[in-house]
């Protein structure tokens, strides 16, 4: 992108890299998106070091911020799936479940919890998995129209 170094101070380079870090890592919506976002930020920081002369103290501070921000984002997503006071507590992190829950909009989350009369996203995930497993079996055993009819009779439209 640049053939020559830009004329930014060390503080400006650090601020630019930090803004990019926040832009890439903070808004992710699944646990699986965190590592690629971290890799993009590391590449950006390395480019700032190699092309623009970002010095070691700034780079080390940014790498520390990457770890902190990535862990905070992971914790945010996990805590949304295992909310404090939930009737079901965290035993192990089920990444597909956390990712599924994180990508649902608030209305759909509320609909799942209301449908099952629970405060636990784990219950919603287990029901979701049970329904889709049954749906796949029915679609293989009969035809898609029959499987869709079963799904329509089993789950309210707001949950599909």
C-alpha positions as CSV (number, residue, x, y, z in Angstrom):
1,X,0.0,0.0,0.0
2,X,2.8,2.4,0.9
3,X,6.3,2.5,-0.7
4,X,7.6,4.9,1.8
5,X,7.0,5.3,5.5
6,X,4.2,7.7,6.5
7,X,4.9,10.7,8.7
8,X,3.1,9.6,11.8
9,X,4.5,9.9,15.3
10,X,4.9,6.8,17.4
11,X,1.8,7.9,19.4
12,X,-0.2,8.4,16.2
13,X,0.9,4.9,14.9
14,X,-0.1,3.3,18.2
15,X,-3.5,5.1,18.2
16,X,-4.1,4.0,14.6
17,X,-3.2,0.4,15.4
18,X,-5.4,0.5,18.5
19,X,-8.4,1.9,16.6
20,X,-7.9,-1.0,14.0
21,X,-7.7,-3.5,16.9
22,X,-11.0,-2.3,18.4
23,X,-12.7,-2.2,15.0
24,X,-11.6,-5.8,14.2
25,X,-12.0,-7.7,17.5
26,X,-14.7,-6.0,19.5
27,X,-17.7,-6.5,17.2
28,X,-17.2,-10.2,16.4
29,X,-20.3,-12.3,16.9
30,X,-18.8,-15.7,17.4
31,X,-16.0,-17.4,19.2
32,X,-14.7,-18.7,15.8
33,X,-14.3,-15.1,14.5
34,X,-11.9,-14.1,17.3
35,X,-8.7,-15.8,16.0
36,X,-8.9,-14.5,12.4
37,X,-9.6,-11.0,13.8
38,X,-6.6,-11.3,16.0
39,X,-4.5,-12.4,13.0
40,X,-5.6,-9.4,11.0
41,X,-4.6,-7.0,13.8
42,X,-1.2,-8.7,14.2
43,X,-0.6,-8.3,10.5
44,X,-1.6,-4.6,10.7
45,X,0.7,-4.0,13.6
46,X,3.6,-5.8,11.9
47,X,3.0,-3.7,8.8
48,X,3.1,-0.5,10.9
49,X,6.4,-1.8,12.4
50,X,8.0,-2.8,9.1
51,X,6.8,0.0,6.9
52,X,6.3,2.9,9.3
53,X,8.7,2.3,12.0
54,X,6.5,1.4,15.0
55,X,8.9,0.9,17.9
56,X,9.1,-2.0,20.3
57,X,7.3,-0.5,23.3
58,X,4.3,0.5,21.2
59,X,4.2,-2.9,19.5
60,X,4.4,-4.8,22.9
61,X,1.7,-2.6,24.4
62,X,-0.6,-3.3,21.3
63,X,0.1,-7.1,21.5
64,X,-0.9,-7.0,25.2
65,X,-4.1,-5.1,24.2
66,X,-4.9,-7.7,21.6
67,X,-4.8,-10.4,24.2
68,X,-6.9,-8.3,26.6
69,X,-9.5,-7.4,24.0
70,X,-9.7,-10.9,22.5
71,X,-10.2,-12.4,26.0
72,X,-12.8,-9.7,26.8
73,X,-14.7,-10.4,23.6
74,X,-14.6,-14.2,24.2
75,X,-15.8,-13.6,27.8
76,X,-18.7,-11.3,26.6
77,X,-19.9,-14.0,24.1
78,X,-19.6,-16.8,26.7
79,X,-21.3,-14.8,29.4
80,X,-24.2,-14.1,27.1
81,X,-24.7,-17.8,26.7
82,X,-24.2,-18.5,30.4
83,X,-25.8,-15.5,32.1
84,X,-25.3,-14.9,35.8
85,X,-28.1,-16.5,37.8
86,X,-29.0,-18.9,35.0
87,X,-30.5,-22.1,36.2
88,X,-27.8,-24.0,34.2
89,X,-24.2,-23.2,34.9
90,X,-21.1,-23.4,32.8
91,X,-19.4,-26.7,32.8
92,X,-17.6,-26.4,29.5
93,X,-17.8,-24.0,26.7
94,X,-19.7,-25.4,23.8
95,X,-18.4,-23.2,21.0
96,X,-21.1,-24.0,18.4
97,X,-23.8,-23.3,21.0
98,X,-22.2,-20.0,22.0
99,X,-21.8,-19.0,18.4
100,X,-25.5,-19.9,17.6
101,X,-26.8,-17.9,20.5
102,X,-24.5,-14.9,19.8
103,X,-25.9,-14.7,16.2
104,X,-29.5,-14.7,17.2
105,X,-31.3,-11.3,17.4
106,X,-32.7,-10.3,20.9
107,X,-36.3,-11.0,19.8
108,X,-35.4,-14.6,18.8
109,X,-33.4,-15.2,22.0
110,X,-36.4,-14.0,24.0
111,X,-38.7,-16.2,21.9
112,X,-36.6,-19.3,22.5
113,X,-36.5,-18.7,26.2
114,X,-40.2,-18.0,26.4
115,X,-41.1,-21.1,24.3
116,X,-39.2,-23.3,26.6
117,X,-40.1,-21.4,29.8
118,X,-36.5,-21.2,30.8
119,X,-33.8,-18.6,31.6
120,X,-31.0,-20.8,30.2
121,X,-29.7,-20.5,26.6
122,X,-28.3,-24.0,27.1
123,X,-31.9,-25.3,27.2
124,X,-32.6,-23.4,24.0
125,X,-29.5,-24.9,22.3
126,X,-30.3,-28.4,23.4
127,X,-33.9,-28.1,22.0
128,X,-32.6,-26.5,18.8
129,X,-30.2,-29.4,18.3
130,X,-32.9,-32.0,19.1
131,X,-35.3,-30.4,16.6
132,X,-32.8,-30.1,13.8
133,X,-31.5,-33.6,14.3
134,X,-35.1,-34.9,14.1
135,X,-35.7,-32.7,11.1
136,X,-32.7,-34.1,9.3
137,X,-33.7,-37.7,10.1
138,X,-37.3,-37.0,8.8
139,X,-36.0,-35.4,5.6
140,X,-33.8,-38.4,4.9
141,X,-36.5,-41.0,5.8
142,X,-39.3,-39.4,3.9
143,X,-39.4,-36.3,1.7
144,X,-38.6,-32.7,2.4
145,X,-42.2,-31.6,2.3
146,X,-43.1,-34.0,5.1
147,X,-40.1,-32.9,7.1
148,X,-41.0,-29.2,6.6
149,X,-44.6,-30.0,7.7
150,X,-43.3,-31.6,10.9
151,X,-41.0,-28.7,11.5
152,X,-43.8,-26.2,11.0
153,X,-46.0,-28.1,13.5
154,X,-43.1,-28.5,16.0
155,X,-41.6,-25.0,16.2
156,X,-43.2,-21.6,16.1
157,X,-42.1,-19.6,13.0
158,X,-40.3,-17.1,15.3
159,X,-37.8,-19.8,16.2
160,X,-36.8,-21.0,12.8
